[in-house]
Amino acid sequence: MEIQYVIINFLILVTVLVLVGRKTVKRIFGGRYEKIIEDLDKAEEIEKMPMPETEEPSAEAFAVDCSEEIAKAEGLVAEKVASIEAFREREKSEIHRAMIEAARKELFSVMKEHVVNLFSYEKYLNEVKALDRQIIDRILGMITLTPGDMAYLKHHDVLYVTLTSAYPLPKDIVESVDKATTELLDTVNGKTSLWVLEDKELIGGLRLRIGDTVYDGTIAEELYQFGKTLSREPIMHDDTVGHLIQEFTERAESFKPQIHKYQLGRVMTVSDGICWMDGLADIMYGEVVEFECGERGMVLDIQQNRIGCVIFGEFEHIESGSRVRRVGRIASVPVGECLLGRVVDALGNPIDAMGYLPYKETRPIENKAPGILDRAPVNSPLHTGIKAIDALVPIGKGQRELIIGDRQTGKTAVIIDTIINQKDKDTICIYVAIGQKDTLVAEIKEKLASNGAMDYTTIIAVPASASAALQYIAPFSGTAMAEYFMYEGKDVLIIYDDLSKHAVAYRELSLLLHRPSGREAYPGDIFYLHSRLLERAAHLSDELGGGSITALPIIETQAGDISAYIPTNVISITDGQIFLDAELFNEGQRPAVNVGLSVSRVGGAAQTPSMKKVSSSLRTRLAQYRELAEFMQFGSDIDDETKKTLASGRLLTEALRQPRYAPVEDNMQTILIFAVSEGYADGISPEDMERFEKDLYKYFREEKAELALKIKTAKKFDDELKASLKKALSEFAERL
């Protein structure tokens, strides 16, 4: 296990080991070590603790004579049970994480307390003072003027330099610092003002600050670095703790003072999850900063005299005037195979009570979208298993297809069925839940797990109770996780549920950052926000591995108004939309796909040849049926041809009905649509269409499996294949 910059001043510990031997070290850590082990054992028990069985309330308590009321009662019961399970799992996860975090803090406290105590002895303090000349020489060899320093000098004559130590410094060290910094500033006709300070919190070593840039060679900084390393270690059992302490002692002989370079700023004001800072003149947009209390944030606004930052954690812990440190990287999240089957937050931290996430790589949440020459055409279908979508608005791998509709019209149901249908298709799924209820996310996870879909799925859950900052970065975090798999040559399906709440979160942050609002109070760059997110979905060229990201963003409309600001923005970005109509939903048409307003700009390129041929006239026939059905509401005298058209359209509509969690294979969809379109179901009443469909699937799976496979793999739906299908359907129709 590699521990960077492990605990301070190993040279002192060598002296301890020589004087008193390793038994003394064991005695020093003994009592606290046992407490750490005890806490870890409790955490392990929490992790392995079985979920208590929940006694499901009986639906009979709510039932009335009406079947509709019974169904409603069952829904209430299921929601209540899901709420209980979500609460228990979240509680279990929080207890487990608290235990592990307490063990980490206790271990770090043991190390820090022991080192601080050592420096109460003059002998050990002198050992560290002897290193001051070596430390300052290394610092002076590193100092440079940053672009921020140059900009500061354009408006001010003097650049402040601060030399800090835990004890009084020799005069020659102070003079060497003064000389070196003066010569540095002379190159740009600037002046320095040197301040020499003492701070016992540094324990030992030296810290030099030039403008906003800090060159830190103190023991306190080594402790800070050790604490950061410790926070990334999977401290899950006593063997890990023992190994860390062993590493701590064995690496003593190889210790060399390290110089850490970073920049510091100052908190000006903080409120409502937004922090304004000064300093940090070289910081970049999207970069992560860390506050003294340990909370982190991300820069979202850079002005001439101040910097705006959104806070990921609890902003109540941050005080005006406190220091803020530049971390030196933009916001990143863990990526890799270890995320499959897990539920994480927007920062990639596990929240599913399944323990530590053993990731090896991270990716920045913001990344440049693939260029035109890096992309390949979208020509491979991504089957949803939903007949109305695969036949009418097909989705291809690498496409961006919007799912849009009012609340409670089945948008989430469509994407759950789509994820379930990816089983055994080598497609990785990432579901980003933005502003959803915990109970809904728990229910989705349970349904995916029961269908074996969690093995290839990652859920990023950012509930409505989370901060606007976390809701803002959630879809970018999910895309970064998806990009890892895409550049590994794999196919990924990512769902953003939903971007309406994401836009609201960004509007909240932007207004708090005092950005000017535009149409419907959204900031002017909301279009660019979603476009740079969805442009990262692509089908890569073969030279780059041929991987793909297929994006299914969800937008919630109000009263079916797709002409509102956010819906029109996302419609113009995506390659088509699936519009779920509330009126159709209330009529019982599930899924409630509105044929007239739904479109796929990829079209037949994302269909198999058989499905493309069979469904070519389906949209026109359904549109004609809907128009005639509406017109016939005003009259009853119709001719035989119109009656035939209405009957055929009614059967097609019934054939496209589909229950939840029951995806259908693409070849079976093709056979069903062909059978209904060609009149093989004309003698079937709409009420019997479900039975007809099940019998048809059973017949082709058991008796015509070879033909069904041929329909699935055929490069062309030619006359020979069509004749074979007609013959099989005629034989099936004779049995009815």
C-alpha positions in Angstrom: 0.0 0.0 0.0 1.5 3.3 -1.1 1.0 6.1 1.4 2.2 9.4 0.0 4.0 11.7 2.3 3.2 9.6 5.2 3.3 11.1 8.7 5.6 13.8 9.5 9.2 13.7 10.5 10.2 10.1 10.2 13.6 11.1 11.4 12.3 11.7 14.9 10.6 8.3 15.0 13.9 6.7 14.1 15.4 8.3 17.2 12.4 6.9 19.2 12.9 3.4 17.8 16.6 3.5 18.5 16.2 4.7 22.1 13.2 2.7 23.3 12.7 0.0 20.7 9.6 -1.1 18.9 7.9 -2.3 22.1 7.6 1.2 23.2 5.9 2.2 19.9 3.4 -0.7 20.5 2.7 0.6 24.0 2.2 4.1 22.7 -0.5 3.0 20.2 -1.9 0.1 22.3 -4.9 1.6 24.1 -6.1 3.8 21.2 -5.4 1.0 18.7 -7.8 -1.3 20.6 -10.5 1.4 20.6 -10.1 1.7 16.8 -10.4 -2.0 16.3 -13.5 -2.1 18.5 -15.1 0.7 16.4 -14.3 -1.1 13.2 -15.8 -4.4 14.5 -19.0 -2.5 15.3 -19.0 -1.1 11.8 -18.5 -4.5 10.3 -21.5 -5.8 12.3 -23.6 -2.9 11.0 -22.5 -3.7 7.4 -23.4 -7.4 7.7 -26.6 -6.8 9.6 -29.6 -8.3 7.7 -32.3 -5.9 6.8 -35.3 -6.4 9.2 -38.3 -8.1 7.6 -41.1 -5.6 7.1 -44.6 -6.8 7.7 -46.4 -5.5 4.7 -49.7 -3.9 5.6 -52.7 -5.7 4.0 -54.3 -4.0 1.1 -57.6 -5.3 2.4 -57.6 -2.6 5.0 -58.0 0.0 2.2 -60.1 -2.1 -0.1 -63.6 -1.1 -1.2 -66.0 -2.6 -3.6 -64.5 -0.7 -6.5 -61.4 -2.4 -8.1 -60.0 1.1 -8.9 -59.9 1.9 -5.2 -58.2 -1.5 -4.4 -55.5 -0.7 -6.9 -55.0 2.7 -5.3 -54.8 1.1 -1.9 -52.2 -1.4 -3.1 -50.1 1.5 -4.5 -50.3 3.3 -1.1 -49.1 0.1 0.7 -46.3 -0.5 -1.7 -45.1 3.1 -1.4 -45.2 2.9 2.4 -43.2 -0.3 2.4 -40.7 1.2 0.0 -40.4 4.3 2.3 -39.7 2.1 5.3 -37.1 0.0 3.4 -35.4 3.2 2.0 -35.3 4.7 5.5 -33.7 1.6 7.0 -31.2 1.1 4.3 -30.2 4.8 4.5 -30.0 4.6 8.3 -27.8 1.5 8.0 -25.6 3.2 5.5 -25.2 6.3 7.6 -24.3 4.3 10.7 -21.8 2.3 8.9 -20.1 5.3 7.3 -20.1 7.1 10.6 -18.3 4.1 12.3 -15.6 4.0 9.6 -15.1 7.7 9.7 -14.8 7.7 13.5 -12.1 4.9 13.1 -10.2 7.0 10.6 -10.3 10.1 12.8 -9.2 8.1 15.8 -6.2 6.7 14.0 -5.2 10.1 12.7 -5.6 11.5 16.2 -3.3 8.8 17.6 -0.6 9.6 15.1 -0.9 13.4 15.5 -1.0 13.4 19.3 2.1 11.3 19.5 4.1 13.5 17.2 3.0 16.7 18.9 4.0 15.3 22.3 7.4 14.4 20.9 8.1 18.0 20.1 7.6 19.1 23.7 11.2 17.7 24.2 14.0 20.0 23.2 16.1 17.2 21.9 13.6 16.3 19.2 12.9 20.0 18.4 16.6 20.6 17.7 16.6 17.7 15.3 13.9 19.4 13.2 15.5 22.8 13.4 18.6 21.4 11.9 16.6 20.7 8.7 15.5 24.4 8.3 18.4 25.3 6.1 17.7 22.3 3.8 14.0 23.1 3.7 14.5 26.8 2.9 17.0 26.1 0.2 14.6 23.8 -1.5 11.8 26.3 -1.2 13.9 29.2 -2.7 14.8 26.9 -5.6 11.1 26.5 -6.4 9.7 30.1 -6.1 8.2 31.7 -9.2 5.8 34.5 -9.9 2.4 33.2 -11.0 0.1 35.0 -13.5 -2.0 36.1 -10.5 1.0 37.8 -8.9 1.8 39.6 -12.2 -1.8 40.8 -12.4 -1.7 42.0 -8.8 1.5 43.9 -9.4 -0.1 45.9 -12.2 -2.4 47.5 -9.7 -0.2 47.5 -6.6 3.5 48.3 -6.1 4.2 45.8 -3.4 3.8 42.0 -3.2 3.5 40.7 0.3 5.8 37.8 1.4 5.3 35.9 4.7 7.8 33.5 6.3 6.2 31.5 9.1 7.7 29.0 11.5 6.9 27.4 14.8 9.8 29.0 16.6 12.2 32.0 16.1 14.3 31.7 13.0 18.1 32.4 12.6 18.9 35.8 11.0 20.7 34.2 8.1 17.6 32.3 7.0 15.5 35.4 7.1 18.1 37.4 5.1 18.4 34.7 2.4 14.6 34.7 2.0 14.5 38.5 1.7 17.3 38.5 -0.8 15.8 35.8 -3.0 12.3 37.3 -3.1 13.7 40.8 -3.7 15.7 39.5 -6.7 12.6 37.7 -8.0 10.5 40.9 -7.9 13.2 43.0 -9.4 12.7 41.1 -12.7 9.3 42.7 -13.0 10.1 46.0 -11.3 8.1 45.1 -8.2 8.8 45.4 -4.5 8.4 43.0 -1.6 7.2 43.4 1.9 8.6 40.6 4.1 6.8 39.5 7.2 8.3 37.0 9.7 5.7 35.2 11.9 5.6 32.4 14.4 2.8 29.8 14.7 3.0 26.9 17.1 0.4 25.0 15.1 3.0 24.3 12.4 4.9 22.1 14.9 8.1 22.3 12.9 9.6 23.3 9.5 9.0 26.5 7.4 6.2 28.0 5.4 6.8 30.7 2.8 3.9 32.5 1.2 4.4 34.8 -1.8 1.1 36.5 -2.8 -1.4 33.7 -2.8 1.1 30.9 -3.4 2.3 28.9 -0.4 5.5 26.7 -0.3 5.0 24.5 2.7 7.7 22.4 4.3 6.1 22.1 7.8 5.2 19.1 9.9 1.6 20.4 10.1 1.4 20.1 6.3 2.8 16.5 6.4 0.1 15.7 8.9 -2.5 17.2 6.6 -1.3 15.2 3.6 -1.3 12.0 5.7 -4.9 12.7 6.8 -5.9 13.1 3.1 -4.2 9.8 2.2 -5.9 8.1 5.2 -9.3 9.3 4.0 -8.8 7.5 0.7 -7.8 4.2 2.4 -10.4 1.4 2.9 -10.1 1.3 6.7 -12.5 -1.6 7.0 -10.9 -3.9 9.5 -8.1 -4.2 12.1 -5.6 -5.7 9.6 -5.7 -2.4 7.6 -5.0 -0.3 10.7 -2.1 -2.6 11.7 -0.7 -2.3 8.2 -0.9 1.5 8.3 1.0 1.7 11.6 3.6 -0.8 10.3 4.0 1.3 7.2 4.3 4.3 9.3 7.3 2.9 11.3 9.1 1.0 8.5 9.3 3.9 6.2 11.0 6.1 8.8 14.5 5.6 7.5 13.5 6.8 4.0 12.0 10.1 5.2 12.9 13.3 3.3 11.3 16.7 3.9 8.6 17.4 1.3 7.8 20.8 -0.1 4.1 21.2 -0.9 3.0 24.0 -3.2 -0.6 25.3 -3.1 -2.6 28.6 -3.1 -4.6 30.1 -0.3 -7.6 32.5 -0.4 -10.0 33.9 2.1 -13.7 33.6 2.6 -15.5 36.9 2.3 -19.1 35.9 2.8 -21.1 32.6 2.8 -24.8 32.0 2.7 -27.4 29.7 1.1 -24.7 27.3 -0.1 -22.8 30.0 -2.0 -19.4 31.3 -0.9 -17.6 34.4 -2.1 -13.8 34.4 -1.8 -10.9 36.7 -2.6 -7.3 35.7 -3.5 -6.7 32.5 -5.5 -6.0 34.6 -8.6 -4.9 31.7 -10.7 -7.9 29.4 -10.0 -9.9 28.0 -12.9 -13.6 27.6 -13.5 -14.8 24.3 -12.2 -11.9 23.8 -9.9 -12.3 22.3 -6.4 -11.4 24.3 -3.3 -11.2 23.1 0.3 -12.2 25.1 3.4 -10.6 24.9 6.8 -13.5 22.9 8.2 -12.9 20.2 5.6 -15.9 20.9 3.4 -15.3 21.3 -0.3 -16.8 23.4 -3.1 -16.5 24.1 -6.8 -15.8 27.5 -8.5 -18.7 28.6 -10.7 -18.0 32.3 -11.0 -14.8 34.3 -11.5 -15.1 38.1 -11.3 -12.4 40.7 -11.1 -12.4 41.2 -7.3 -14.0 38.0 -6.1 -14.6 34.3 -6.8 -18.0 32.6 -6.5 -18.0 29.0 -5.2 -20.8 26.5 -4.6 -20.5 24.3 -1.5 -21.0 20.6 -1.7 -21.5 20.0 2.0 -22.9 21.9 5.0 -22.1 25.6 4.5 -23.0 26.4 8.2 -19.5 25.1 9.1 -17.8 27.8 7.0 -17.0 31.1 8.6 -16.2 34.5 7.0 -12.5 35.3 7.2 -11.4 31.6 7.2 -8.8 30.3 4.8 -9.7 28.3 1.7 -7.2 26.2 -0.2 -6.9 25.5 -3.9 -6.9 21.7 -4.3 -5.3 21.9 -7.8 -7.8 19.9 -9.8 -11.3 20.2 -11.3 -14.1 18.3 -9.8 -13.7 14.5 -10.4 -15.5 11.3 -9.6 -14.5 7.7 -9.3 -14.9 5.5 -12.4 -14.5 1.9 -13.3 -16.2 -1.5 -13.0 -16.4 -1.2 -9.2 -19.4 1.2 -9.7 -21.6 -1.4 -11.2 -24.3 -2.6 -8.9 -23.8 0.4 -6.6 -25.8 3.5 -5.5 -23.6 6.6 -5.1 -24.1 10.3 -4.7 -23.0 13.0 -7.1 -19.4 12.9 -5.8 -19.2 9.2 -6.2 -19.4 8.4 -2.5 -21.3 5.1 -1.9 -24.7 5.5 -0.1 -25.9 1.9 -0.3 -24.4 0.4 2.9 -22.3 -1.9 0.7 -19.0 -0.7 2.1 -16.0 1.0 0.6 -15.8 1.7 -3.2 -12.4 0.2 -4.3 -11.9 2.6 -7.3 -8.5 3.0 -9.0 -9.2 5.9 -11.4 -11.1 9.2 -11.4 -12.3 11.3 -14.3 -13.2 15.1 -14.3 -16.9 15.7 -14.4 -16.4 18.2 -17.2 -14.8 16.9 -20.4 -14.7 17.9 -24.0 -17.2 16.2 -26.3 -15.9 14.0 -29.1 -15.3 15.9 -32.3 -17.0 15.2 -35.7 -14.1 13.2 -37.0 -14.0 11.1 -33.8 -17.6 10.0 -34.3 -19.2 7.2 -36.3 -22.7 7.2 -37.7 -25.5 6.0 -35.4 -26.5 2.7 -37.2 -26.8 0.1 -34.4 -30.2 -0.2 -32.6 -30.5 0.0 -28.9 -33.7 -2.0 -28.2 -35.9 -0.7 -25.4 -38.1 -3.8 -25.5 -41.1 -1.4 -25.8 -43.1 -2.1 -28.9 -44.4 1.5 -29.4 -40.8 2.9 -29.2 -38.8 0.3 -31.1 -41.3 0.3 -34.0 -42.2 4.0 -34.2 -39.4 6.1 -32.7 -36.3 3.7 -32.7 -33.2 4.6 -30.6 -29.7 4.0 -31.9 -26.5 3.5 -29.9 -24.9 7.0 -29.6 -28.2 8.8 -30.0 -29.8 11.5 -27.7 -33.5 10.8 -27.5 -35.6 13.1 -25.3 -38.4 11.6 -23.2 -40.9 14.3 -22.5 -44.3 14.5 -20.9 -46.4 15.7 -17.9 -46.0 14.4 -14.4 -47.3 10.8 -13.9 -47.4 9.8 -17.5 -44.9 6.9 -17.3 -41.6 8.5 -18.2 -39.6 6.7 -15.5 -41.5 3.5 -16.3 -40.2 3.7 -19.9 -36.5 4.0 -18.8 -36.8 1.2 -16.2 -38.1 -1.2 -18.9 -35.3 0.0 -21.1 -32.7 -0.8 -18.5 -34.2 -4.2 -17.8 -34.2 -5.0 -21.6 -30.4 -4.4 -21.7 -29.7 -7.7 -19.8 -27.3 -9.9 -21.7 -26.8 -7.2 -24.4 -23.4 -6.0 -23.1 -24.8 -2.5 -22.5 -23.9 -0.7 -19.2 -26.6 1.5 -17.7 -26.3 4.6 -15.6 -29.4 6.1 -14.0 -29.0 9.6 -12.7 -31.9 10.5 -10.3 -32.0 14.3 -9.8 -34.3 15.7 -7.2 -36.3 12.4 -6.9 -37.7 11.0 -3.6 -35.6 8.5 -1.7 -38.5 6.1 -1.8 -38.7 6.2 -5.6 -35.0 5.6 -6.0 -35.2 2.7 -3.5 -38.2 1.2 -5.4 -36.3 1.5 -8.7 -33.2 -0.2 -7.3 -35.3 -3.0 -5.9 -37.1 -3.5 -9.2 -33.9 -3.5 -11.1 -32.3 -5.9 -8.7 -35.2 -8.3 -8.8 -34.9 -8.4 -12.6 -31.1 -8.9 -12.5 -30.4 -5.5 -13.9 -28.3 -4.0 -11.1 -25.4 -6.2 -12.2 -24.7 -3.8 -15.1 -26.3 -0.7 -13.6 -25.1 2.3 -11.5 -27.5 4.6 -9.8 -26.5 8.1 -8.9 -29.0 9.4 -6.4 -29.2 13.1 -5.5 -32.6 13.5 -3.7 -34.5 16.7 -3.4 -33.1 17.3 0.1 -29.5 17.5 -1.3 -28.0 20.9 -2.0 -28.5 22.6 -5.4 -24.7 22.2 -6.0 -24.9 18.4 -5.9 -28.0 18.4 -8.1 -26.2 20.6 -10.5 -23.1 18.3 -10.9 -25.0 15.0 -10.8 -25.6 14.6 -14.6 -22.0 15.6 -15.3 -20.8 13.0 -12.8 -22.9 10.3 -14.4 -21.5 11.3 -17.9 -17.9 11.1 -16.6 -18.6 7.6 -15.3 -20.2 6.6 -18.7 -17.3 8.1 -20.7 -14.8 5.7 -18.9 -16.7 2.7 -20.4 -17.2 4.4 -23.8 -13.5 5.0 -24.2 -13.0 1.3 -23.2 -15.0 0.4 -26.3 -18.2 -0.5 -24.5 -21.8 0.6 -25.0 -23.4 2.7 -22.3 -27.0 3.9 -21.7 -27.4 6.9 -19.4 -30.6 8.3 -18.2 -31.0 11.8 -16.7 -34.2 11.8 -14.6 -34.8 14.6 -15.0 -33.2 17.7 -16.6 -36.1 19.9 -15.6 -35.1 19.7 -11.9 -31.4 20.1 -13.0 -32.3 23.4 -14.7 -34.1 24.6 -11.6 -31.0 23.8 -9.5 -28.8 25.6 -11.9 -31.2 28.6 -11.9 -31.0 28.7 -8.1 -27.2 28.7 -8.1 -27.0 31.3 -10.9 -29.4 33.7 -9.2 -27.5 33.4 -5.9 -24.3 34.1 -7.9 -26.0 37.3 -9.1 -26.1 36.3 -12.8 -28.6 38.1 -14.9 -31.8 36.1 -15.5 -33.5 35.9 -18.9 -36.6 34.1 -20.2 -38.6 32.6 -17.4 -35.8 33.7 -15.0 -33.3 31.2 -16.3 -29.7 32.4 -16.9 -28.8 32.9 -20.5 -26.3 30.0 -20.6 -28.8 27.3 -19.6 -28.9 26.2 -23.3 -25.1 25.8 -23.4 -25.2 23.9 -20.1 -27.5 21.2 -21.4 -25.9 21.1 -24.9 -22.4 20.6 -23.6 -23.8 17.8 -21.4 -25.7 16.0 -24.1 -23.0 16.5 -26.8 -20.8 14.1 -24.8 -23.2 11.3 -25.9 -21.7 9.8 -29.1 -20.8 6.7 -31.1 -17.1 6.7 -31.4 -15.2 5.7 -34.5 -13.6 2.3 -34.8 -10.1 3.9 -34.4 -11.2 5.0 -30.9 -12.7 1.7 -30.0 -16.2 2.0 -31.3 -17.8 2.6 -27.8 -20.9 4.6 -27.4 -23.0 6.6 -25.0 -26.8 6.7 -25.6 -28.4 9.5 -23.6 -32.1 9.5 -22.6 -32.8 12.9 -20.9 -36.2 13.3 -19.3 -38.1 16.6 -19.3 -41.3 17.2 -17.3 -43.8 19.5 -19.0 -46.7 21.5 -17.5 -50.1 20.7 -19.0 -48.4 19.3 -22.1 -46.7 22.5 -23.0 -43.7 21.4 -25.0 -43.2 25.0 -26.3 -41.9 26.2 -22.8 -38.3 27.4 -22.5 -36.5 24.3 -21.1 -38.4 21.8 -23.3 -37.7 23.7 -26.5 -34.1 24.0 -25.5 -33.6 20.3 -25.0 -35.7 19.4 -28.1 -33.3 21.4 -30.2 -30.3 19.7 -28.7 -31.5 16.1 -29.0 -31.9 13.8 -32.0 -35.7 13.3 -31.4 -38.3 13.1 -28.7 -40.7 10.6 -27.3 -43.8 12.5 -26.1 -45.9 10.8 -23.5 -49.5 12.2 -23.7 -51.4 12.6 -20.5 -54.7 12.2 -22.4 -53.6 8.9 -23.9 -52.3 7.8 -20.5 -55.7 8.5 -18.9 -57.4 6.6 -21.6 -55.4 3.5 -20.6 -52.9 3.5 -23.5 -49.6 2.3 -21.9 -47.1 3.5 -22.8 -48.8 6.7 -23.8 -46.7 7.5 -26.8 -48.1 10.3 -28.9 -47.3 9.2 -32.5 -47.8 12.7 -34.0 -45.4 14.5 -31.7 -42.8 11.8 -31.2 -40.0 11.6 -33.7 -36.5 10.0 -34.1 -34.1 11.8 -36.4 -32.1 8.6 -36.8 -35.1 6.7 -37.9 -34.7 3.4 -39.7 -30.9 3.5 -39.4 -31.5 2.3 -35.8 -33.7 -0.6 -36.7 -33.1 -4.1 -37.9 -34.0 -4.7 -41.6 -37.0 -6.8 -40.7 -38.5 -4.2 -38.2 -37.7 -1.4 -40.6 -39.7 -3.0 -43.4 -42.6 -4.1 -41.2 -43.1 -0.8 -39.4 -42.6 1.5 -42.4 -46.3 2.3 -42.7 -47.3 1.9 -39.0 -47.0 5.5 -38.1 -49.3 6.6 -41.0 -51.9 4.0 -40.2 -52.0 4.9 -36.5 -52.2 8.6 -37.3 -55.1 7.9 -39.7 -56.9 5.8 -37.1 -56.6 8.6 -34.4 -57.9 11.2 -36.9 -60.9 9.0 -37.9 -61.7 8.0 -34.3 -61.9 11.7 -33.3 -64.0 12.6 -36.3 -66.4 9.7 -35.8 -67.3 11.0 -32.3 -69.6 13.5 -34.1 -71.4 10.9 -36.3 -72.5 7.3 -36.5 -73.2 6.7 -40.2 -70.0 5.3 -41.6 -69.2 3.1 -44.7 -67.6 -0.3 -44.6 -64.2 0.9 -45.6 -64.0 3.3 -42.7 -65.2 0.6 -40.4 -62.4 -1.6 -41.6 -59.8 1.1 -41.1 -61.1 1.8 -37.6 -61.1 -1.9 -36.6 -57.6 -2.3 -38.0 -56.3 0.8 -36.2 -58.0 -0.4 -32.9 -56.2 -3.7 -33.2 -52.8 -2.0 -33.9 -53.4 0.3 -30.9 -54.1 -2.7 -28.7 -51.1 -4.6 -30.0 -48.9 -1.7 -28.9 -50.1 -1.8 -25.3 -47.6 -3.2 -22.9 -47.5 -3.8 -19.2 -44.6 -2.6 -17.1 -41.4 -4.7 -16.6 -42.3 -6.9 -19.6 -39.9 -6.0 -22.4 -40.4 -7.9 -25.7 -37.6 -9.1 -28.0 -37.1 -7.2 -31.2 -38.0 -10.2 -33.5 -41.2 -10.9 -31.5 -42.2 -7.3 -31.9 -41.6 -7.6 -35.7 -43.7 -10.8 -35.9 -46.6 -9.3 -33.9 -46.8 -6.0 -35.9 -46.6 -7.9 -39.2 -49.4 -10.3 -38.1 -51.7 -7.5 -37.1 -50.9 -5.3 -40.1 -51.4 -8.2 -42.6 -54.8 -9.1 -41.1 -54.0 -12.3 -39.3 -55.7 -10.9 -36.2 -58.8 -9.5 -37.8 -61.0 -12.1 -36.2 -59.7 -11.2 -32.7 -61.5 -8.7 -30.6 -59.4 -5.9 -29.0 -60.1 -7.4 -25.5 -58.5 -10.7 -26.6 -55.4 -9.1 -28.2 -53.3 -9.8 -25.1 -54.1 -13.5 -25.2 -53.4 -13.5 -29.0 -50.0 -11.9 -28.4 -49.0 -14.4 -25.7 -50.0 -17.4 -27.9 -48.2 -15.9 -30.9 -44.9 -15.5 -28.9 -45.2 -19.0 -27.5 -45.8 -20.5 -30.9 -42.8 -18.9 -32.5 -40.5 -19.6 -29.5 -41.4 -23.3 -29.3 -42.3 -24.3 -32.8 -40.8 -21.7 -35.2 -37.6 -20.8 -33.2 -35.5 -21.1 -36.4 -37.6 -18.7 -38.3 -37.7 -16.3 -35.4 -33.9 -16.3 -35.2 -33.7 -15.7 -39.0 -36.0 -12.7 -38.7 -33.7 -11.3 -35.9 -30.5 -11.8 -37.8 -31.5 -11.3 -41.4 -29.7 -8.7 -43.4 -32.7 -8.1 -45.6 -36.5 -8.8 -45.2 -36.8 -10.3 -48.7 -39.7 -12.0 -50.4 -38.6 -15.5 -49.3 -38.5 -14.5 -45.6 -41.8 -12.7 -46.0 -43.4 -15.8 -47.5 -42.0 -18.0 -44.8 -43.5 -15.7 -42.1 -46.8 -15.6 -43.9 -46.9 -19.4 -44.0 -46.1 -19.7 -40.3 -48.8 -17.1 -39.4 -51.4 -18.9 -41.5 -50.7 -22.1 -39.6 -51.0 -20.2 -36.4 -54.3 -18.5 -37.4 -55.8 -21.9 -38.2 -55.4 -22.9 -34.5 -57.3 -20.0 -33.2 
